[in-house]
Structures are given as structure tokens and as C-alpha cells.
Amino acid sequence: MSTATVHSQAAAPQTAVAPRAYLVLASSTFAFTICFAVWTMFAILGIPLQKQLGLSETEFGLIASMPVLTGSLVRVPLGMWTDRFGGRIVFFLLMLATVVPIWFVADATQLWQFLLLGALVGLVGGSFSVGTPYVARWFPKKRQGFAMGIFGAGNAGAALNKFVAPALVLAAGTWIVVPRVYAVAMLITALLFWFGSATNPAHATGKSVSLGEQLRVMKDPRVWRYAQYYSVVFGGYVGLSLWLTRYYVSEYGFSIKTAAFLAACFSLPGGVLRAVGGWLSDRYGAHRTTWAVMWVCWVAFFLLSYPPTQLTITSAHGPLDFHIGLSPVVFTVLMGVVGVAMAIGKASVFKFISNDFTDNIGAVSGAVGLAGGLAGFVLPILFGVLVDLTGIHSTCFMLLYGAVCVSLVWMHFSFRNNERATTDAAKPPHATLAQRVA
């Protein structure tokens, strides 16, 4: 496939989609899927490493989430570089830079070595803030929500990791094979992406914009509002993707293979259905879609938060014993519902960004992605701390329930104020004056 620079897209009508755009979307989505699988590989590797190194629950959360930290921190600069230099070259070099650290994970033997290599491997998590503006600019505004949703479906790499990594461990009898295979897969993916993608110089909108001008957009309060929403729908998704396999093992006593399979029932729809979220956002609007997502999560986390409870009631006929708790089937169904809601929410939040920050998608998506990624880093550690302190595994859902409450309150007041401002602006001056006099 030709990799020549494409110029015709810039001159195409705003409602048209060039055929090359779909090739760019396909190659970028495939690359992001592999990147996300690698980014979350310690969610599986951490389980045998916990036994090998004698880690606490908190330390398990730290080793599982360390890649998420660096992948989050680099999102802002990577998004800005994408605006300035174009997504193709930035995406390609980013993938190449992680091949060596992934390979050497197999040689690590101590906790600090896994944390250091995990931090380097985590750079690949910044691919989201590269691919999102790169893909979006190939499509007209009315199709950007759907296009970003398709690309974001690469989050399903978390589910791919849960299928592939345990199978590799069981087949080889050791976890060492996983980073070796993943390093080769990353190198092949980088090459496939390069030959399957294209460059449009018109998309590098930030070349004439200074660093200060790119950062100035961060003062907009909408950026921080969207960052909070994304910390719930994406940060919560990443945190749970890293934690759920361990949760099934400790709470229900499943094997790592069974636990990883059931955890994939959350991760898979949480990634694949992001495209549906993009379509819904294009059709019904980002606000309405995100509002519905938050309410679904609020109900689900309320139910998931209740810990297994044994009640004894004294009656006239003697003590009556009751057990209240979620069976594995009910728990998995609820997690599937949360996964679907978060998939839709991840797309709807980025629809806000494409609507409000057309010329700064890279910088703003980097900032919002940073917030979501940092939440994905902090949450597994907090999950471990809460379990170590209380011994109650469902405390992770209690924490997420509180985060969703914050989002709902913030959405309610911020959009009510926006509606009032819009209504006042639409009124004739004499009507507004009359209201003031009254």
C-alpha cells in the first residue's frame, strides 16, 4: 500500500469522507488495540508475580497500574506533538520506543525492576491522545464522534489481553513468555500501521501555534469538567480492567483462567461498544448521552457496593439466618452493564471535545486523557489500600459510586447554568431589561 503523503483530503468537501480515511481508521484502531493489550498486561502478570514476590494487595495494585501512570503523564505532550507534527509519525515512533522495555520485562526479578520497566512500557498508553486527533481530522465534524468511537474501540485490547496472556502462561507454564510475545507483536504492529496509514499536512494544525497558545486552552473550565467525567468512565474502566481478575480470584475463588475470562465480560463490551457511543453522541448529543451513562453507572455501583452479608433475625420460632450477596452470575451481568455504559460514556465525553475544541483536539484530548489515565493508575492502588484496611472487596465499587455522584452533581449544575445563559442571550434586550426591573 502506498505511503505517499495525501493532499486531496484537505480540499474535499466537509461532508465527504475520502476512501483513505477508512484505511487510516482501520490501521489506527488495530494499532491502538494492541497498544491497549500491552498497556494492561500487568493485570494478568501481577497475579503470578504477587505470589512470586510476596506482594500485598496494595503492592499488587501498584505493579498492575504503574504502566497507566506514565501512559497518562505523556498524553498531553503527545497530543500537542500530534497537533504540531501529525499523528502518523508520532504514533509510529511511540510504538517502536516500547518494544525493548516490553522484551526485558521477562528478565526482571525484583519489584523495583518491574516498576521501572512497567513505567517504560506504559508509554504506549499515550497512543490514545495521538490516535484520537489523528483519526478525527480525517472525517467531517458530523462523523467525528463515530470515527473516534471506532478508534476508541481499541480499548477492547484489555479484553484481548485477558484471553491471550492466561493462555500463553498456561501453554508455556511460565509468565515469562508473555512479554516476549508482546514485544514481537508490538514491532509487527508498528510496521503494519506505518504501511497502512497516511499523512495529510493540513491536519498538523499546531505548527503555527506556540506552546503557550496550546496550553492556554487548559484554562477553559470545560476542559476540567470533561476531565472529571472521563476520569469516571475511562479511569474507572482501566482501574476495573486491572482489578477484576484479582477480584474474581479472591472473592469467588476462581482460577486465573476462569477469572480472566469473566473479567473480559466487562472489558470486551467496554471497548468494542465505544463506537456505539460515538454514534449515539452524534445522534442525540454528548450531554444527553453522558447524562444517561452516569445514571446507569450510579445504579449499578450502588448494587455492586453491597458486601456479602450474613444476617441473623430473632423470631418467635427461633433465629432466622439470611445471606445477602451477589452470585458470580449476577455480579458478571452487572459488570457487563457497567462495561457497556462506560464504553458509551468514553465516546460521548470526546464528542464534547470535538464539538468545543476543533483546533485543539490533540491538546485538550491529551489533558482529558491524562485525567482519565491518572484515575486508572490511582484506582487499583486505592482498591488495594481499601481491601488491606477493611478486608471488604466491594469497597472498590463504593469508591466508584462516590465518583459517579460527583459527576452527576457537577453535570446538573453546570448544564443548568449553561441553559440559563443560552436562554438569557436569546431574549430581546427589552425583555431582559423588563425582567431586571421586575
C-alpha positions in Angstrom: 0.0 0.0 0.0 1.4 3.4 -0.9 2.5 5.6 2.0 2.7 8.8 -0.1 1.5 11.9 1.5 -2.1 12.7 0.9 -3.1 16.2 -0.1 -6.5 15.8 -1.6 -8.3 15.3 1.8 -7.9 19.0 2.7 -9.7 20.0 -0.5 -12.5 17.6 -0.1 -15.9 18.8 0.9 -16.6 19.0 4.6 -19.3 16.4 4.3 -17.3 13.9 2.2 -15.1 11.1 3.5 -12.1 10.2 1.5 -11.6 6.4 1.0 -8.1 6.7 2.6 -9.8 7.9 5.8 -11.3 4.4 6.4 -7.9 2.8 5.9 -6.3 5.2 8.4 -9.2 4.4 10.8 -8.7 0.7 10.4 -4.9 0.7 10.8 -5.1 3.1 13.8 -7.8 1.1 15.6 -5.8 -2.2 15.1 -2.6 -0.5 16.4 -4.5 1.0 19.4 -6.0 -2.4 20.3 -2.5 -4.0 20.5 -1.2 -1.0 22.5 -4.0 -1.3 25.0 -3.4 -5.0 25.4 0.2 -4.3 26.2 -0.7 -1.4 28.4 -2.8 -3.7 30.7 -0.6 -6.8 30.6 0.4 -6.5 34.2 -3.2 -7.0 35.2 -2.5 -10.7 34.4 1.2 -10.8 35.1 0.7 -9.3 38.5 -1.2 -12.4 39.8 1.8 -14.8 39.5 4.1 -12.0 40.4 2.2 -11.4 43.6 2.9 -15.0 44.7 6.5 -14.9 43.4 7.4 -11.7 45.1 5.1 -12.0 48.2 3.2 -8.7 47.4 0.4 -7.2 49.4 -2.9 -6.1 47.8 -1.6 -2.5 47.7 1.6 -3.6 46.0 -0.3 -5.7 43.5 -2.3 -2.6 42.7 0.9 -0.6 42.3 2.6 -3.1 39.9 -0.6 -3.5 37.9 -1.2 0.2 37.4 2.4 1.6 37.0 2.2 1.5 33.2 -1.0 3.5 33.4 0.8 6.3 35.3 3.4 7.0 32.5 0.9 6.4 29.8 -1.2 9.1 31.4 1.5 11.6 32.0 2.7 11.6 28.4 -0.8 12.2 26.9 -0.6 16.0 27.0 2.8 16.3 25.2 1.9 13.6 22.8 -1.4 15.3 22.0 0.4 18.6 21.4 3.0 16.9 19.2 0.2 15.3 17.2 -1.3 18.8 16.6 2.1 20.0 15.5 3.7 17.2 13.6 0.8 14.9 12.6 -0.4 11.6 14.2 1.2 9.1 11.9 4.9 9.7 12.7 4.2 10.3 16.4 2.2 7.0 16.7 4.8 5.0 14.8 7.8 6.2 16.9 5.8 5.7 20.1 5.2 2.1 19.4 8.8 1.5 18.4 10.1 3.1 21.6 8.3 0.5 23.8 9.5 -2.7 22.0 12.7 -3.0 24.0 11.3 -2.4 27.5 8.5 -4.9 26.8 11.0 -7.5 25.9 13.1 -7.0 29.1 10.2 -7.4 31.4 10.8 -11.1 31.1 14.3 -10.6 32.7 13.1 -8.7 35.8 13.3 -10.4 39.2 12.7 -7.6 41.8 9.8 -5.3 42.4 11.7 -2.1 41.6 12.7 -3.6 38.2 9.1 -4.4 37.4 8.0 -0.9 38.4 10.7 0.7 36.2 10.1 -1.4 33.2 6.3 -1.1 33.7 6.7 2.7 33.6 8.6 2.5 30.3 6.1 0.0 28.8 3.3 2.3 29.9 4.4 5.0 27.4 2.4 3.1 24.9 -0.8 4.1 26.8 -0.3 7.6 25.4 -1.2 6.3 22.0 -4.8 7.3 22.7 -4.1 11.0 22.6 -2.2 10.5 19.4 -4.8 8.4 17.5 -7.9 10.3 18.6 -7.0 13.7 16.9 -5.2 11.8 14.1 -8.3 9.9 13.2 -10.8 12.7 13.9 -9.3 15.1 11.4 -9.8 12.6 8.5 -13.6 12.9 9.0 -16.2 15.7 8.8 -17.5 17.1 12.0 -20.8 15.2 11.8 -18.9 11.9 11.6 -16.1 12.6 14.1 -18.0 11.1 17.1 -18.5 7.8 15.3 -14.9 7.8 14.0 -13.4 8.5 17.4 -15.7 5.8 18.8 -14.5 3.2 16.3 -10.9 4.1 17.2 -11.6 4.1 20.9 -13.0 0.5 20.5 -9.3 -0.4 20.7 -9.9 -0.4 24.5 -11.0 -3.9 23.8 -7.3 -4.7 23.9 -7.9 -5.0 27.7 -10.2 -8.0 26.9 -7.7 -9.3 24.3 -5.0 -9.3 27.0 -7.3 -11.3 29.3 -7.7 -14.0 26.7 -4.2 -14.1 25.3 -2.0 -13.7 28.4 -3.5 -16.5 30.5 -3.4 -18.8 27.5 0.2 -18.1 27.0 1.0 -18.6 30.7 -0.8 -22.0 30.8 0.7 -23.2 27.5 4.3 -22.3 28.4 4.0 -22.9 32.2 5.5 -19.5 33.0 4.6 -15.9 32.7 7.9 -15.0 31.0 6.6 -15.9 27.6 4.0 -13.1 27.7 6.4 -10.0 27.4 8.4 -11.8 24.8 5.4 -12.4 22.6 4.0 -8.9 23.2 7.3 -7.3 22.2 7.3 -9.1 18.9 3.6 -8.2 18.4 4.3 -4.5 19.1 7.1 -4.4 16.5 4.9 -6.1 13.8 2.0 -3.7 14.7 4.2 -0.6 14.3 5.3 -1.7 10.8 1.7 -2.6 9.8 0.5 0.7 11.0 3.1 2.6 9.1 2.3 0.9 5.8 -1.4 1.1 6.3 -1.7 4.8 7.3 -1.1 8.1 5.6 -0.2 11.7 6.3 -2.1 14.9 5.5 0.0 18.0 6.1 -3.2 20.1 6.6 -4.0 18.1 9.7 -0.9 19.4 11.6 -2.8 22.4 12.8 -0.4 23.3 15.6 2.7 24.1 13.5 1.9 27.8 13.6 0.7 27.8 17.2 3.1 28.4 20.0 3.4 26.1 23.1 1.9 28.9 25.3 -1.2 29.2 23.0 -1.7 25.4 23.1 -1.5 25.4 26.9 -3.8 28.4 27.2 -6.8 26.3 26.4 -6.3 24.4 29.6 -7.7 27.4 31.5 -11.1 26.7 30.0 -13.3 25.3 32.8 -14.9 22.9 30.3 -11.7 21.1 30.0 -11.6 20.2 33.7 -15.3 19.3 33.7 -14.8 16.9 30.8 -11.7 15.6 32.6 -13.7 14.7 35.6 -16.3 12.8 33.5 -13.6 10.9 31.7 -11.9 10.0 35.0 -15.0 8.1 35.8 -15.8 6.4 32.5 -12.3 5.8 31.3 -10.4 5.8 34.6 -13.0 3.5 36.1 -12.8 1.2 33.1 -9.0 0.9 33.3 -9.0 0.5 37.1 -11.6 -2.2 37.0 -9.9 -3.9 34.0 -6.7 -4.1 36.1 -8.5 -5.2 39.2 -11.3 -7.5 38.2 -9.3 -10.7 37.5 -7.8 -10.4 41.0 -11.3 -9.7 42.4 -12.8 -12.9 40.9 -9.9 -14.9 42.3 -10.1 -13.5 45.8 -13.9 -13.0 46.1 -15.1 -16.2 44.4 -12.1 -18.4 44.4 -11.9 -18.9 40.6 -8.7 -20.0 38.8 -6.8 -17.3 36.9 -8.1 -18.6 33.5 -11.7 -18.5 34.6 -11.3 -15.2 36.4 -9.7 -13.6 33.3 -12.5 -14.9 31.1 -15.2 -13.5 33.3 -13.4 -10.2 33.7 -13.3 -10.0 29.9 -17.1 -9.9 30.0 -16.6 -6.4 31.3 -13.6 -5.4 29.3 -14.8 -6.5 25.9 -18.1 -4.6 25.7 -16.3 -1.7 27.5 -14.1 -1.4 24.5 -15.9 -2.7 21.4 -19.1 -0.7 22.0 -17.4 2.6 22.2 -18.3 3.0 18.5 -22.0 2.8 19.5 -21.3 5.6 22.0 -19.9 7.7 19.2 -23.0 7.1 17.0 -25.3 7.9 19.9 -23.4 11.1 20.7 -23.6 12.2 17.0 -27.4 11.5 17.0 -28.6 12.6 20.5 -25.8 14.9 21.7 -23.0 14.5 24.1 -24.8 15.9 27.1 -27.9 13.7 26.9 -25.8 10.6 26.2 -23.3 11.2 29.1 -26.1 12.0 31.5 -27.8 8.6 30.8 -24.4 6.8 31.2 -23.8 8.3 34.6 -27.2 7.3 35.9 -26.7 3.7 34.7 -23.4 3.6 36.5 -24.9 5.1 39.6 -27.5 2.3 39.9 -25.0 -0.5 39.1 -22.3 0.7 41.5 -24.9 1.0 44.3 -25.8 -2.6 43.8 -22.2 -3.8 43.5 -21.1 -1.9 46.6 -23.2 -4.0 49.0 -20.8 -6.6 50.6 -21.7 -10.2 51.2 -23.7 -10.1 54.5 -24.9 -12.7 56.9 -28.0 -11.7 58.9 -29.5 -13.4 61.9 -33.0 -12.3 62.9 -34.6 -13.4 66.2 -38.1 -14.6 65.6 -40.8 -16.3 67.7 -39.7 -19.6 66.2 -36.0 -19.1 66.8 -33.2 -17.4 64.9 -33.5 -17.0 61.1 -30.4 -16.8 59.1 -30.2 -14.8 55.8 -27.3 -14.4 53.4 -27.2 -11.3 51.1 -24.7 -11.2 48.4 -24.2 -11.2 44.6 -23.7 -14.5 42.9 -21.0 -14.7 40.3 -23.6 -14.7 37.6 -25.4 -11.6 38.9 -22.1 -9.9 39.5 -20.9 -10.6 36.0 -24.1 -9.3 34.4 -23.9 -6.1 36.4 -20.3 -5.6 35.4 -21.3 -6.2 31.8 -23.9 -3.4 32.1 -21.2 -1.1 33.6 -18.9 -2.0 30.7 -21.5 -1.0 28.1 -22.3 2.2 29.9 -18.6 3.2 30.2 -18.0 2.4 26.6 -20.7 4.8 25.5 -19.6 7.4 28.0 -15.9 7.3 26.8 -17.1 8.2 23.3 -19.7 10.8 24.4 -17.1 12.8 26.5 -14.8 13.0 23.5 -17.7 14.2 21.4 -17.8 17.2 23.8 -14.2 17.9 22.9 -14.6 17.6 19.1 -17.6 20.0 19.3 -16.0 22.6 21.5 -12.2 22.5 20.7 -11.9 21.8 16.9 -8.5 23.4 16.5 -7.1 22.0 19.8 -8.3 18.4 19.8 -4.9 17.0 20.4 -4.0 19.2 23.4 -7.4 19.0 25.0 -7.8 15.3 24.4 -4.3 14.9 26.0 -5.4 16.8 29.1 -8.7 14.9 29.4 -6.9 11.6 28.7 -4.4 12.5 31.3 -7.1 12.8 33.9 -8.7 9.5 32.9 -5.3 7.7 32.9 -4.3 9.1 36.3 -7.6 7.8 37.7 -6.9 4.5 36.1 -3.5 4.5 37.8 -4.7 5.6 41.3 -7.8 3.5 41.5 -6.2 0.0 41.6 -3.9 1.3 44.3 -6.8 2.7 46.3 -8.7 -0.6 45.7 -5.8 -2.4 47.3 -5.5 0.0 50.2 -9.2 -0.3 51.0 -9.1 -4.1 50.9 -6.0 -4.1 53.2 -7.7 -1.7 55.6 -11.2 -3.2 55.7 -10.9 -6.7 54.3 -14.0 -5.9 52.2 -13.5 -6.5 48.5 -16.6 -4.5 47.4 -15.1 -1.3 48.7 -13.8 -0.6 45.2 -17.4 -0.2 44.0 -18.2 2.1 46.9 -15.4 4.4 45.8 -16.6 4.4 42.2 -20.2 5.1 43.4 -18.9 8.3 45.1 -17.1 9.4 42.0 -20.2 9.0 39.9 -22.2 11.0 42.4 -19.7 13.9 41.9 -20.1 13.7 38.1 -23.9 13.8 38.3 -24.0 16.8 40.6 -21.4 18.7 38.5 -23.3 17.9 35.3 -26.6 19.0 36.8 -25.4 22.5 37.9 -23.0 23.2 35.0 -25.6 22.5 32.3 -28.4 24.2 34.1 -26.2 27.3 34.2 -25.4 26.9 30.5 -29.1 26.6 29.7 -29.9 29.8 31.7 -27.1 31.7 29.9 -28.3 30.5 26.5 -31.9 31.5 27.3 -30.9 34.9 28.5 -28.8 35.5 25.4 -31.7 34.6 23.2 -34.1 37.1 24.8 -34.6 40.6 23.3 -32.9 43.3 25.2 -36.1 45.0 26.3 -37.4 41.6 27.7 -34.2 41.2 29.7 -34.4 44.8 31.0 -38.1 44.3 32.0 -37.1 41.2 33.9 -34.4 43.1 35.7 -36.8 45.8 36.7 -39.3 43.3 37.9 
